[in-house]
Amino acid sequence: MEEYLGSTTIIDSNADSIVIDGRECRGGKDSDLETAVAVHNLVRDRILFGFTAKNDYGKASHTLGKAVGQCNTKTALFVALLRACGIPARAHFMEIPKEVMRYVFDDKTLEAMTTG
């Protein structure tokens, strides 16, 4: 389980901002479940849905700092916060090919998402 508690390039659970917010979520909770719900609510309530220049390659701390993220970056933040709370966590990510996304976003948005 140790590998699901550590920090990685994207899931930087040891970043100061992640550790501080993790402590906030953990504080006063009686169980890991209560803490996980608090982490979920933090990500849901404080992080707006949207894209940054880093797109899928932004660190969890970047998403937290910008308070903007999409499904992959919000998931990385959720996992990082859980790990900072001492709760083993992991996620499986996949990249959606640009060709598929052209049906969702205009060319300008697609270019911005893939060059950041």
C-alpha positions as CSV (number, residue, x, y, z in Angstrom):
1,M,0.0,0.0,0.0
2,E,3.0,2.3,0.4
3,E,3.0,3.1,-3.3
4,Y,-0.5,4.5,-3.0
5,L,0.6,7.0,-0.3
6,G,3.6,8.5,-2.1
7,S,4.0,11.6,-4.2
8,T,4.4,11.5,-8.0
9,T,5.0,14.1,-10.7
10,I,1.3,14.8,-11.2
11,I,-0.1,13.6,-7.8
12,D,2.2,15.8,-5.7
13,S,0.7,14.9,-2.4
14,N,3.8,16.3,-0.5
15,A,3.3,19.8,-1.9
16,D,2.7,22.3,0.9
17,S,-0.7,23.4,-0.3
18,I,-1.9,19.8,-0.6
19,V,-0.6,18.9,2.8
20,I,-2.3,22.0,4.4
21,D,-5.7,21.3,2.8
22,G,-5.3,17.6,3.6
23,R,-4.9,18.5,7.2
24,E,-8.0,20.7,7.0
25,C,-10.0,17.8,5.6
26,R,-8.6,15.3,8.1
27,G,-9.1,17.5,11.2
28,G,-11.6,16.2,13.7
29,K,-12.9,13.3,11.6
30,D,-13.4,9.9,13.2
31,S,-12.8,7.8,10.1
32,D,-11.2,7.6,6.7
33,L,-14.6,7.6,5.2
34,E,-15.5,10.9,6.8
35,T,-12.2,12.3,5.6
36,A,-12.7,11.0,2.1
37,V,-16.1,12.7,1.9
38,A,-14.5,16.0,3.2
39,V,-11.8,15.7,0.4
40,H,-14.5,15.0,-2.2
41,N,-16.5,18.0,-1.1
42,L,-13.4,20.3,-1.1
43,V,-12.6,19.3,-4.7
44,R,-16.3,19.5,-5.8
45,D,-16.9,22.9,-4.1
46,R,-13.6,24.8,-4.6
47,I,-12.4,23.6,-8.0
48,L,-14.4,25.0,-10.9
49,F,-14.7,22.9,-14.0
50,G,-12.4,24.2,-16.8
51,F,-9.1,23.8,-18.6
52,T,-5.8,25.4,-17.9
53,A,-2.8,25.7,-20.2
54,K,-1.3,22.6,-18.6
55,N,-4.4,20.6,-19.4
56,D,-3.9,16.9,-18.3
57,Y,-0.2,17.5,-17.4
58,G,-0.8,19.9,-14.5
59,K,0.1,18.8,-11.0
60,A,-2.5,18.5,-8.3
61,S,-1.0,21.5,-6.6
62,H,-1.4,23.5,-9.8
63,T,-5.1,22.6,-10.0
64,L,-5.6,23.5,-6.3
65,G,-3.8,26.8,-6.8
66,K,-5.7,27.8,-9.9
67,A,-9.0,26.4,-8.5
68,V,-9.8,25.2,-12.0
69,G,-9.6,21.7,-13.4
70,Q,-11.3,19.1,-15.5
71,C,-11.9,15.4,-14.9
72,N,-8.3,14.2,-14.9
73,T,-6.8,17.1,-13.0
74,K,-9.6,17.1,-10.4
75,T,-9.1,13.3,-10.0
76,A,-5.3,13.9,-9.5
77,L,-6.1,16.5,-6.8
78,F,-8.6,14.2,-5.1
79,V,-6.0,11.4,-5.0
80,A,-3.2,13.7,-3.8
81,L,-5.4,15.0,-1.0
82,L,-6.3,11.5,0.1
83,R,-2.7,10.5,0.2
84,A,-1.8,13.6,2.1
85,C,-4.4,12.5,4.7
86,G,-2.7,9.0,4.9
87,I,-5.4,7.3,2.9
88,P,-4.0,5.0,0.2
89,A,-5.4,6.0,-3.2
90,R,-4.8,5.6,-6.9
91,A,-6.5,6.4,-10.2
92,H,-6.2,5.1,-13.7
93,F,-5.9,7.8,-16.3
94,M,-6.2,7.7,-20.0
95,E,-5.8,10.3,-22.6
96,I,-8.6,10.9,-25.1
97,P,-7.2,11.2,-28.6
98,K,-7.4,14.7,-30.1
99,E,-9.3,13.3,-33.1
100,V,-12.2,12.3,-30.7
101,M,-12.2,15.6,-28.9
102,R,-12.7,17.5,-32.2
103,Y,-16.4,16.7,-31.9
104,V,-16.5,18.4,-28.5
105,F,-14.3,21.5,-28.9
106,D,-13.6,24.0,-31.6
107,D,-10.2,24.0,-33.3
108,K,-8.9,27.0,-31.3
109,T,-9.7,25.3,-28.0
110,L,-8.2,22.0,-29.1
111,E,-5.0,23.7,-30.1
112,A,-4.8,25.5,-26.7
113,M,-5.4,22.2,-24.9
114,T,-2.7,20.3,-26.7
115,T,0.1,22.9,-26.7
116,G,0.1,23.9,-23.0
